[in-house]
Amino acid sequence: MVVVLVWAALCLGFAEAYIETIVVSGCESSRLHLTCRHLNSIIAILEADFFQEFNESALNESLAISTAFPPYHPRQALNQRCSGVNHCSFILEEDCPGARAWGPGNLTVKYICVSEDHIHKFCNSEILLSDTGDPLLSQGFIHNPGYPRFYSSQRECRWKIRVPQQQRIKFTVLDIAVTADRTVHPDECTDQLEFIDSGQVVEATCRPQEPPLEVLSDGEFMEVVLVSRHSLTPRRGILVHYTAVGCPTPEAPEDGYLVYRNETAAEYSCCVNRVFEDDGRKTKVVQCLGARWDIDLPLPNCTRKSQHKPLLPVEEIRQPPEVEMASDILAPALLIAALFLINFIVLFYIYKIKQKHAIEFADEELGTLPLSNNEKTSP
């Protein structure tokens, strides 16, 4: 059996509040163990894909029909056995009806362990998501009381979810197992899960789907309602994941204002003769990445151009002031000394040349003077 565990934990700093993603895989007859490291957490199945192994003849035959062989999705068997509990084991051939006919292959299961801090399991709850940008605080889960053993006799189990302005809510139905009366109305649901936006039911379902059903709100508020017409139903009920989509509008900086805003970006500008204090620019464009901006908030303030001192990166940090002062004084001093030396050498050379010329001129003058009588008669 090949088992691959990929832990991608997002922690708040204490073990009680966490969400982590785990991947396990194995062949069709392998026993896969799905478990969470804390007893106060439950399993939620994200993906379950079975890829069939082919021999060469089967592969050529399948390629003649289709260029891509679709994987099997035994999510419902996994939900029935593992969803909502802390740990379980799963063998595809034994726990998934009809799986033996699929032949040899590899099953990959991606699930998450979520602590009770991120689960809302009581009816008539109001949920307000934070705008801090923390991934843990911008998502959560809801399930009915009694999940995954039963759902109760309340006619409407309602959850109201709200996110900050300029954000929307995305819901993913990870598990649904409710009563559907198909004897009288094959296409209608006796009990169902409803998504209500602006007072209107925008989506209603009672059956699992693959891939899981996703619903996106039009605004920052939506209601999720589990409608039940039975007193007590020995079925699991529903497990839904919700998360904030988009970014709330950042507050404008001091001496600045918002130019425009859409779903993916926002542009801010400083007032006249002012620039952003971090980069010295007059405008700044920030990008929305999922549910948070690509910079730390709040935005830097705007300051006067004369007061702006640009921040240098680490590699461009200059030397300490005392070192700069010494180098600033030493370089001109050396240059002046070199100029003095050159001037001295030039003046000395000129002096020597003039002195030599003076001696030669004196000799020439002496050579032209007439001799006296004594000098003429002297032997």
Long-range contacts (C-beta under 8 A, 24 or more apart in sequence): 1-26, 1-27, 1-30, 1-31, 2-26, 2-27, 2-30, 2-106, 3-30, 3-32, 3-33, 10-135, 10-136, 12-134, 12-136, 16-40, 16-115, 16-116, 16-117, 17-115, 17-117, 17-118, 17-136, 18-113, 18-114, 18-115, 18-136, 19-112, 19-113, 19-114, 19-115, 19-118, 19-136, 19-139, 20-112, 20-113, 21-46, 21-110, 21-111, 21-112, 22-110, 22-111, 22-112, 22-113, 23-108, 23-109, 23-110, 24-108, 24-109, 24-111, 25-106, 25-107, 25-108, 25-109, 26-106, 26-107, 27-104, 27-105, 27-106, 27-107, 28-92, 28-93, 28-99, 28-102, 28-103, 28-104, 28-105, 28-106, 28-107, 29-91, 29-92, 29-93, 30-91, 30-92, 30-107, 31-89, 31-90, 31-91, 32-89, 32-90, 32-91, 32-107, 32-109, 33-87, 33-88, 33-89, 34-82, 34-87, 34-88, 34-89, 34-90, 34-109, 34-111, 35-86, 35-87, 35-88, 36-86, 36-87, 36-113, 37-113, 38-113, 38-115, 39-86, 40-115, 40-116, 41-86, 41-113, 41-114, 41-115, 41-116, 42-83, 42-84, 42-85, 42-86, 42-113, 42-114, 42-116, 42-119, 43-82, 43-83, 43-84, 43-85, 43-86, 43-87, 43-88, 43-111, 43-112, 43-113, 44-83, 44-84, 44-111, 44-112, 44-113, 44-114, 44-141, 44-174, 44-175, 44-239, 44-241, 45-75, 45-78, 45-79, 45-82, 45-83, 45-109, 45-110, 45-111, 45-174, 45-175, 46-110, 46-111, 46-112, 46-174, 47-75, 47-108, 47-109, 47-110, 48-73, 48-74, 48-75, 48-78, 48-107, 48-108, 48-109, 48-110, 49-73, 49-107, 49-108, 50-74, 50-92, 50-99, 50-102, 50-105, 50-106, 50-107, 50-108, 51-105, 51-106, 51-108, 52-102, 52-103, 52-104, 52-105, 53-103, 53-104, 53-105, 53-106, 72-99, 72-102, 72-105, 73-210, 74-99, 74-107, 75-208, 75-210, 75-212, 76-208, 78-109, 79-174, 79-175, 79-177, 79-208, 79-236, 80-177, 80-236, 82-111, 83-148, 83-174, 83-175, 83-236, 83-239, 84-143, 84-147, 84-148, 84-175, 84-236, 84-239, 85-148, 114-141, 119-143, 120-159, 121-145, 121-147, 123-154, 123-156, 123-157, 123-158, 123-159, 124-157, 124-158, 124-159, 125-158, 125-159, 125-160, 126-159, 126-160, 126-162, 127-159, 127-160, 127-161, 127-162, 127-242, 128-162, 128-163, 129-161, 129-162, 129-163, 129-164, 129-167, 129-169, 129-244, 131-163, 131-164, 131-167, 131-248, 133-247, 133-291, 133-292, 133-293, 133-297, 135-291, 135-292, 138-163, 138-243, 138-244, 138-291, 138-292, 139-241, 139-242, 139-243, 139-244, 140-241, 140-242, 140-243, 141-239, 141-240, 141-241, 141-242, 142-224, 142-238, 142-239, 142-240, 142-242, 143-237, 143-238, 143-239, 143-240, 144-226, 144-237, 144-238, 146-237, 147-236, 147-237, 147-238, 147-239, 148-175, 148-236, 148-237, 148-239, 149-234, 149-236, 150-232, 150-233, 150-234, 150-235, 150-236, 150-237, 151-178, 151-191, 151-226, 151-228, 151-233, 151-235, 151-236, 151-237, 151-238, 152-228, 152-232, 153-228, 153-230, 153-231, 153-232, 154-228, 155-227, 155-228, 155-229, 156-225, 156-226, 156-227, 156-228, 157-225, 157-226, 157-228, 158-223, 158-224, 158-225, 158-226, 159-223, 159-224, 159-225, 160-221, 160-222, 160-223, 161-221, 161-222, 161-223, 161-224, 161-242, 162-220, 162-221, 163-220, 163-221, 163-244, 164-220, 164-244, 164-248, 165-220, 165-248, 165-249, 166-220, 166-246, 166-247, 166-248, 166-249, 166-261, 167-220, 167-244, 167-245, 167-246, 167-247, 167-248, 167-291, 168-216, 168-217, 168-218, 168-219, 168-220, 168-244, 168-245, 168-246, 169-216, 169-217, 169-220, 169-221, 169-222, 169-242, 169-243, 169-244, 169-245, 170-214, 170-215, 170-216, 170-217, 170-242, 170-243, 170-244, 170-245, 171-195, 171-214, 171-215, 171-216, 171-217, 171-222, 171-224, 171-240, 171-241, 171-242, 172-212, 172-213, 172-214, 172-240, 172-241, 172-242, 173-205, 173-208, 173-209, 173-212, 173-213, 173-214, 173-215, 173-238, 173-239, 173-240, 174-212, 174-239, 174-240, 174-241, 175-208, 175-236, 175-238, 175-239, 176-205, 176-206, 176-207, 176-208, 176-237, 176-238, 176-239, 177-208, 177-235, 177-236, 177-237, 177-238, 178-206, 178-226, 178-228, 178-233, 178-235, 178-237, 178-238, 179-206, 179-229, 179-230, 179-233, 179-235, 180-206, 180-207, 190-229, 190-230, 191-226, 191-227, 191-228, 191-229, 191-230, 191-233, 192-226, 192-227, 193-224, 193-225, 193-226, 193-227, 193-238, 193-240, 194-224, 194-225, 194-226, 194-227, 195-222, 195-223, 195-224, 195-225, 196-222, 196-223, 196-224, 196-225, 197-221, 197-222, 197-223, 216-245, 243-291, 244-291, 245-290, 245-291, 246-288, 246-291, 247-288, 247-289, 247-291, 247-292, 247-293, 250-286, 250-293, 250-297, 250-298, 250-299, 251-297, 251-298, 251-299, 252-299, 253-298, 253-299, 253-300, 253-301, 253-302, 254-301, 254-302, 255-301, 255-302, 255-303, 256-299, 256-301, 256-302, 259-283, 263-288, 264-288, 266-293, 268-299, 270-302, 271-302, 273-304, 273-305, 274-302, 274-303, 274-304, 274-305, 275-302, 275-303, 275-305, 275-308, 276-300, 276-301, 276-302, 276-303, 277-301, 277-302, 277-303, 277-308, 278-311, 279-310, 279-311, 280-305, 280-308, 280-310
